[in-house]
Amino acid sequence: MSILARPLLNIGAKLKRTLPAQPCLLCGAYSNDGAWCQACDNTLPYLTAPHCPLCALPTHNGDICGHCLKRSPQFDRTLAVFVYAFPLNKLIQALKYGEQLMLANALADSLVQRVEKRPDCFVAMPLHPSRLRERGFNQSLELARRIANTLDIPLLPHACQRVRDTPPQTSLTWRERGKNMRKAFACTQDFSGLHVAVVDDVMTSGASLNELALTLRRAGAIEVSALVVARTLPHG
């Protein structure tokens, strides 16, 4: 069960019904349901199948997967709402590359419902300054800001930095991604004794999240949760 109180959810539902209808970003039909309509929501690839609690890859009965048993990640759990597949992938791409910033709130709200264990603070997956100048915003920070505000938990936007301008992970094989991210992050804050939740939009190989979690642990964090909107699943 979510850590959000039921009365708050009910108030939000009533408020949504009083707002003017707006076109669904997926089908264009006018709706009071938010960024996308209920009919399109029913087509979204929610991650409902049993999956590894550490990395969110599919497993039988939700057991820890063989890869995590062999080599545990630096984070303690992964919370993912969706599978990174059509049409959800189009929403994330619209946020990242189409500057549809209103989607950050809608996607973050879907992730809030999955939070069960309350962290001490949130950090967003940082962008290198050169990438931030190119894009103009950090979509992970926009997601984290909404989640932190909703749950009334501190967001530390400047506590972690990306200190290496690495090649995009999408251009690399899964095996190359871990090497690409080594020593890519630095923390300027002491996280001793804290449970830190890292927010990102998509988890593919998990290399970026794993390296950031390792950096947080070196800064004193005793627990790290990965919160992602979507999880990429291996083909087949």
N, C-alpha and C positions, 0 to 999 in steps of 0.2 A: 504493500500500500504506500502511496506517495506521502511524503512528509507534509504536503500541503493540506490544510484543513478543508473539509468538505464545504462548510459555509462559504469560504472564499471562492471555491470552484463554482458554486451556485450563483454567487453574485456576478462572477465573470460571465456566466452563461446568460444571465438576464441582461447585463450591459450589452453584450454582443447583439441581442435581439433588438435593442433600441437604436443601434447604429445604422446609417443609411446603407443600402445595398451597394456592393461594388463588384466589378467583374472579376470572376475567378481567373487567376493567372494561368491556369492550365487549359480551361475550355472556353472562357469568355462569358459564361452565363452569369447573370447577376445573382448575388447571394449575400446573406447576412452572416455567413459562416467564417469570414475572415479572408486571408490571402487566397485560399482555394475553397471550392464548394464541397459540400458533404459527399456528393456523388463522386467527385475526383478523389476525395480523401479515401473513399472505399477502394480505389484502384492503386493506392500507394503501397509500395512493398514494405510493409511493417515487418520487423524482425521478430517473428513469433515462434519460429521453430526452436527446439532445444539447442543451446549453444554453450560453448566453453565460458565459464564465468570470468576467466582471466582475459581472454583475447576476443571473445564473441564469435569465434568461428563455429560452424555447426558441429555438434557432437551428439552421440547417442545419449538420451536421457539427461542432457545438460551436464555431462561429466567434463572434467578438465581434459583438454585435448592432449594428444601424445607429444606435440611440440612443446607445449607449456610444461608438461611433466618432465621432459628432457632438459629444457632450459627455461626456467620461469622468467617471465618479463619483470621489469623493474616496477611496474605498476601492479596494484593488488586486484583490480577489477576493471572491466570495461562495460559501460552502459551505452548501448546504441539503440536508437529507435527504429531505424530503417535499414534495409539492404540498399546499397548504392546501385540502383537499377532504375530503369524508366518507370514512371515519369519523375520520380524523386530526384534523379540526377539532374534533370533540367531545372528544377527549382534551385538546387545548390549552384549550378553553373550560372543561373540568372543572378544569384546573390554575388558570386565572386567576380564574374566578368561582365555582367550586365548592370551592375550597380543598383540592383533592386533591393535596397537596404531594408525595405519593409518586411522582406522575407526573413530577416534575421530574427525578428520578434516571434514570428509564427513558428519557425523551426526551433527556436529556443524554448518556446512554450511546450512544444511536444516533448522535448527532452526533460523539462522540469518534472513532468509526470512520472518519469522513471527514477528520480532521485529518492532513495530510501534511507541511505546512511548519510547523515549531515556532515559535510566537511567543515574544517575550520576556515578555509579560504579558497578562493578560485584564482587560477592564473589561466591566461589564454595562450595557445600555441603562438609564439612570437614570429613575426616576419623580420627578415633582415631589412635594415634601413633602405637599401636600394630597391628591394621589392615593394616596400611600403610606399616609397615615393612613386614608383611606377603605377601601383594600383590605387593609391590614395586612401586606403583604409585596410584594416585587418578584419576579415570576416569572422575569425575566431574570437576576437575581442568584442565584436558587436554581439555575438551569441553569448559570450560570458557575461557581458554587462547586463543583459536582460535576465539571465538566470540568477545572477547574484542579487539584482534588485528585487526579483520576485521572491526569492528565499530569504532575503535580508541577511546575506552572508557577505563578508568583505571580499572585494575584488582587488587584486594587487596587479595593476596593469603594467607597472614598470619594474617588477621584482625579477623578471627573467628576460634575457635578451638573446637574440640570435647573433652570434659573433662571427660566424662563417657564412659567406654567401655561397651556399652549395648549389650545384645544378638541381633543377626541378626533379623531384622523386619520380614523376610520371615518365621521365625519359630513361629511367634505369630499370634493370631487372630487379625482382624481389631480393635476390641475393646481394646485389650491389648496393641496395638502399641502406643497409646497416652501416657499411663502411663509409658511405657518403655523409652520414649524420654524426660521425664520431667527433666529439668536442665541438659541436655546432652551437652549444648554448652555454650561458653563464648566468648565475644568480647573484644578485647584489644584496639579497636579504637573507637573514637567518631564519630558517624554517624549523628550527629545533623543536621536536615534539609535536609537530603539526600534521594533520591530515589535509593534504592538498588535493584539490580536484582540478585537473587540467581539461580545458575545453578546446575541442577542435571540430571542424566540420566533417571530415571524412577520415576514416582509418583504413589504410590499405594493407601494407606490410606490418605496420605498427612500429617501424624503425624510428620515426621522428618522436612519437610519444614515448618510446622506450628510452631514447637518449635524453629527452627532457626529464623523464622520471628519474633517471640515474643522476642527473645534475641536481635535481631537487633533493634526492636522498643524501648526496654529498653535502648539501646545504643544511642537513639536519632533519628533513621530513621523515616521519616514521610510517606514513601511509600515503599512498598516491592512488587516486582514482582517475580513470580516463573516461571523459564524457564526450561522446561523439554523436553527431546527428545520424550518420550513416556508416555502415561497415561494408567494405568491398569484400565479396566472397570469391574464392578461386573458381575459375571456370570448371564446370562439370561437377 
